[in-house]
Amino acid sequence: MINTKHLITLIFLFSLQCFAIEVTIQEPIVTNENLVIQKSFKILIRQAIENQENSISDNSKNIVSSKLIELGKSYLIIIDLKKDKQSTLTQKAKIKDIEELDIVIDRLITAIFRDSTFIQTQQIDNITKEEQHMNNNKIESNGNWYFGIGPGWEYSSNGSSSVAGLIGYKWDLNYHFSLNTQYEWITSKTPNDDTDYSGLSIGGNYHLNTLVHSPYLSMALGYGGARYIKDQDIETNWQTSLGVGVNFFRTNKVNFAIEARYRLQFKNISGKTPSALALMLILNF
């Protein structure tokens, strides 16, 4: 039986090979007289091409040329790919911090070999300081508030409809993990045979990749109460929630997510287990 992880790896490598070509790298043009910058630029160009699983030879019909032009306190990077010595693809970007040279070169090479744009190669872990300043984007992990609301369906009362909501604060530990503390509630729409409940919880999110739009998994554990409206029976106990969602525009400080979340209280109330499924629109700010 084929291991799922190995299968995914093989598919990823195959997709890279679909884009791979043989290229010849021309001697880069660098206007800066610093020998370290000149050598680093040449090495980074070669490494970025190899990262795309391309092969390098001395007599290929596909030629990569590159320039690093110093413009006062900033640098302009230009990379050309001439395919079969005929059509030419060009990508360029300007940076102010020479320490971002590796990030920008890798993105430019990715864009030129994948026939995309520099902006389309943006991920949450490779944003430049210039993009951060212009687009109010974030590079470093930080904390932010979030608020969510949406329809819910209570399984403790035969799937009747309800309104679900949450408000909380999260700390980004890295580009994948975040730690959350939140207050959640479920309010019934029909006051006859339904259950309302709420509680405080601590949990986390795990984003499956570092792309601008990323799917994620969520889990939380906390303590709260549930009230069975018909009998006015109230119980408090441990509660848990599990969710799956998609976070959009993660690089922006203000972004949003859509999440399906299942919430369960461990103690029965009036012979029923308080639980609900909710579909929420969550605003991160």
C-alpha positions in Angstrom: 0.0 0.0 0.0 1.4 3.4 -1.0 2.0 5.8 1.9 -0.1 9.0 1.5 2.8 11.2 2.5 5.1 9.6 -0.1 2.3 9.9 -2.8 1.9 13.7 -2.1 5.7 14.1 -2.3 5.8 12.3 -5.7 2.9 14.4 -7.0 4.8 17.6 -5.9 8.0 16.5 -7.5 6.2 15.6 -10.7 4.6 19.0 -10.9 8.0 20.6 -10.6 9.3 18.5 -13.4 6.5 19.7 -15.6 7.9 23.2 -15.4 11.6 22.2 -15.5 13.7 23.1 -18.4 17.4 23.2 -19.3 19.0 26.7 -19.1 22.3 28.5 -19.5 23.1 31.3 -17.1 24.8 34.3 -18.5 27.3 36.3 -16.3 25.2 38.6 -14.1 25.6 42.4 -14.5 26.0 44.1 -11.1 26.6 47.9 -10.9 27.6 47.8 -7.2 31.4 47.5 -6.7 31.0 45.4 -3.6 32.5 42.0 -4.4 30.5 40.3 -1.7 27.2 41.5 -3.3 28.4 40.6 -6.8 29.3 37.0 -5.7 26.1 36.6 -3.6 23.9 37.8 -6.5 25.5 35.2 -8.8 25.1 32.4 -6.3 21.5 33.3 -5.5 20.5 33.3 -9.1 21.9 29.8 -9.6 20.3 28.5 -6.4 16.9 29.9 -7.3 17.0 28.3 -10.7 18.0 24.9 -9.2 15.2 25.2 -6.6 12.8 25.1 -9.5 14.3 21.7 -10.5 15.8 23.2 -13.7 19.0 21.8 -15.1 22.0 24.1 -15.9 24.2 23.6 -18.9 26.7 25.7 -21.0 25.0 25.5 -24.4 21.2 25.5 -23.8 18.8 27.3 -26.1 17.2 28.8 -23.0 19.2 31.7 -21.6 18.8 33.4 -18.3 20.3 36.9 -17.9 20.2 39.1 -14.8 21.0 42.6 -13.6 21.4 44.2 -10.2 21.3 48.0 -10.7 22.0 50.3 -7.8 19.6 53.3 -7.7 20.8 55.5 -4.8 19.5 53.8 -1.7 17.6 51.1 -3.5 18.3 48.3 -6.0 16.5 47.2 -9.2 16.7 43.5 -10.0 15.9 42.5 -13.6 15.8 38.8 -14.8 15.2 37.7 -18.4 14.5 34.3 -19.7 15.0 33.9 -23.5 13.3 30.7 -24.6 14.8 28.9 -27.7 16.7 32.2 -28.3 13.5 33.8 -29.5 10.8 34.9 -27.1 11.9 36.7 -23.9 10.2 36.8 -20.5 11.1 39.5 -18.1 10.5 40.0 -14.4 11.8 42.9 -12.2 11.5 44.2 -8.7 12.9 47.0 -6.6 14.1 46.6 -3.0 15.5 49.0 -0.4 17.1 46.4 1.9 19.9 44.3 0.3 19.2 41.7 3.0 16.0 40.8 1.1 18.0 39.9 -2.1 17.5 36.1 -1.6 13.7 36.4 -1.1 13.2 38.7 -4.1 15.4 36.6 -6.5 13.7 33.4 -5.5 10.3 35.0 -6.2 11.4 36.5 -9.5 12.8 33.2 -10.7 9.6 31.4 -9.6 7.5 33.9 -11.4 9.4 33.7 -14.7 9.6 29.9 -14.8 5.9 29.5 -13.7 4.7 32.2 -16.2 3.1 34.2 -13.3 3.8 37.6 -11.8 6.0 38.7 -8.9 2.9 39.6 -6.8 1.4 36.1 -7.4 4.4 34.5 -5.8 3.7 36.3 -2.5 3.3 34.1 0.6 3.0 35.1 4.2 6.7 34.2 4.9 8.3 36.1 1.9 6.7 39.6 1.9 9.2 42.4 1.4 9.4 45.4 3.6 8.3 47.6 0.7 5.2 45.4 0.2 4.6 45.6 4.0 4.7 49.4 3.9 2.6 49.9 0.7 -0.1 47.4 1.3 -0.3 47.5 5.1 0.8 43.8 5.1 2.5 41.9 7.9 5.8 40.0 7.9 6.3 39.2 11.5 3.9 37.1 13.6 1.8 39.2 16.0 -1.5 39.2 17.8 -4.9 40.4 16.8 -8.6 40.4 17.7 -11.2 38.4 15.9 -15.0 38.3 15.8 -17.2 35.7 14.1 -21.0 35.2 13.6 -23.1 32.9 11.5 -26.0 30.4 11.4 -26.0 27.3 13.6 -27.8 24.0 13.9 -28.3 22.4 17.4 -28.1 18.6 17.4 -29.4 18.4 20.9 -32.7 19.7 19.7 -33.2 17.8 16.4 -31.2 20.2 14.2 -33.2 23.3 15.0 -31.6 26.6 13.8 -29.7 29.0 16.0 -27.2 31.9 15.9 -23.6 31.3 16.7 -20.9 33.8 17.5 -17.5 34.2 19.0 -15.0 36.9 20.0 -11.4 36.4 21.0 -7.7 37.3 20.7 -5.0 35.2 19.1 -1.2 35.2 19.1 0.7 34.0 16.0 3.4 31.7 17.2 4.8 31.2 13.6 3.4 31.1 10.1 1.4 28.0 10.8 0.4 28.0 14.4 -1.6 30.5 16.5 -2.8 30.4 20.1 -6.4 31.6 20.7 -8.5 32.6 23.7 -12.1 33.2 23.0 -15.7 33.5 24.2 -18.3 31.5 22.2 -22.1 31.4 22.4 -25.1 29.7 20.7 -28.5 31.4 20.9 -31.6 29.5 19.9 -34.1 31.0 17.4 -37.0 29.0 18.7 -37.6 29.2 22.4 -39.6 25.9 22.8 -37.4 22.9 22.8 -33.8 24.3 22.3 -30.6 24.8 24.2 -28.6 28.0 24.7 -25.0 27.7 25.8 -21.8 29.7 26.0 -18.3 29.4 27.4 -14.6 30.5 27.6 -12.0 28.4 25.9 -8.3 28.3 24.9 -7.2 26.7 21.7 -5.3 27.1 18.5 -5.3 27.2 14.7 -3.0 25.3 12.3 -2.7 26.7 8.7 -1.8 24.0 6.2 0.5 26.3 4.2 2.0 29.8 4.0 0.0 31.0 1.0 -2.1 34.2 1.0 -5.3 32.1 1.1 -4.8 29.1 3.3 -7.0 26.3 4.7 -6.7 25.7 8.5 -7.8 23.4 11.3 -8.9 24.7 14.7 -9.5 23.2 18.1 -10.4 24.6 21.5 -11.1 23.4 25.1 -12.9 25.4 27.7 -15.5 25.7 30.4 -19.1 27.0 30.1 -22.7 26.5 30.7 -25.8 25.2 28.8 -29.5 26.0 29.4 -32.3 23.8 28.3 -35.0 26.4 27.6 -38.1 24.2 28.0 -37.2 23.0 31.5 -35.0 26.0 32.5 -32.4 23.4 33.4 -28.8 24.8 33.6 -25.6 22.8 33.7 -21.9 23.8 33.6 -19.1 21.6 32.4 -16.1 21.3 30.1 -16.7 22.1 26.4 -14.7 21.5 23.2 -14.9 22.7 19.7 -13.4 21.5 16.4 -13.3 23.4 13.2 -12.1 23.6 9.6 -11.9 26.8 7.5 -10.2 28.9 5.0 -8.3 32.1 5.9 -8.3 34.7 3.1 -5.8 37.5 2.5 -3.6 36.4 5.4 -0.8 38.9 4.6 -3.2 41.8 5.4 -3.6 42.9 9.0 -7.3 43.0 8.5 -8.5 39.8 6.9 -11.3 37.3 7.1 -12.0 33.5 7.3 -15.0 31.2 6.8 -15.1 28.3 9.2 -17.3 25.3 9.9 -17.2 24.6 13.7 -18.7 21.8 15.8 -19.1 22.5 19.6 -19.9 20.0 22.3 -20.5 20.1 26.0 -19.4 16.9 27.9 -22.3 16.8 30.4 -25.9 16.0 29.4 -28.7 18.4 30.2 -32.3 17.1 30.6 -31.1 13.9 29.0 -29.6 15.5 26.0 -26.0 16.3 24.9 -25.6 20.0 24.1 -23.9 20.2 20.7 -24.1 22.4 17.6 -22.6 22.9 14.2 -22.0 26.5 13.0 -20.8 28.1 9.8 -19.2 31.4 10.7 -17.7 34.4 8.9 -14.7 35.5 11.1 -13.1 39.0 10.8 -9.5 39.3 12.0 -8.4 42.8 12.9 
